[in-house]
Amino acid sequence: MTDNVAVLDGYTQEVHAFAGEGLELYLLVQPNTDFDDYFKAWDMDAQEFILVSGWMFNVEVQNNH
């Protein structure tokens, strides 16, 4: 699969989630996702949908130009 699969499903907001040293995720989420709870995201490295425990990560929303 490719990122296009997620974009077609509405996962268009790029975010960088990180927790501790070396744990980083580059994700696509739906706009207005609540990062304080569990949320579904597209993992751009693994090329699959995952469920993220939002409270375990610092999440930075990337500017989409």
For each residue, the residues with C-beta under 8 A, 3 or more apart:
1: 5 47 48
2: 5 47
3: 6 7 28 42 44 47
4: 7 8
5: 1 2 8 9 42
6: 3 9 11 28 42 49
7: 3 4 10 11 12 28
8: 4 5
9: 5 6
10: 7 30 31
11: 6 7 28 29 30 41 42
12: 7 28 30 31 64
13: 28 29 30 31 33 61 62 64
14: 26 27 28 44 61 62 64
15: 26 27 28 29 33 35 41 59 60 61 62
16: 24 25 26 27 59 60 62
17: 24 25 27 41 52 57 58 59 60
18: 23 24 25 57 58 60
19: 23 56 57 58
20: 23
21:
22:
23: 18 19 20
24: 16 17 18
25: 16 17 18 41 43 45 50 52 57
26: 14 15 16 43 44 45
27: 14 15 16 17 41 42 43 44 50 52
28: 3 6 7 11 12 13 14 15 41 42 44
29: 11 13 15 33 39 40 41 42
30: 10 11 12 13 33 40
31: 10 12 13
32:
33: 13 15 29 30 39 41
34: 37 39 54
35: 15 39 54 57 59
36: 54 55
37: 34 54 55
38: 51 52 53 54
39: 29 33 34 35 51 52 54
40: 29 30 49 50 51 52
41: 11 15 17 25 27 28 29 33 49 50 51 52
42: 3 5 6 11 27 28 29 48 49 50
43: 25 26 27 46 47 48 49 50
44: 3 14 26 27 28 47
45: 25 26
46: 43 50
47: 1 2 3 43 44
48: 1 42 43
49: 6 40 41 42 43
50: 25 27 40 41 42 43 46
51: 38 39 40 41
52: 17 25 27 38 39 40 41 56 57
53: 38 56 57
54: 34 35 36 37 38 39 57 59
55: 36 37
56: 19 52 53
57: 17 18 19 25 35 52 53 54
58: 17 18 19
59: 15 16 17 35 54
60: 15 16 17 18
61: 13 14 15
62: 13 14 15 16
63:
64: 12 13 14
65:
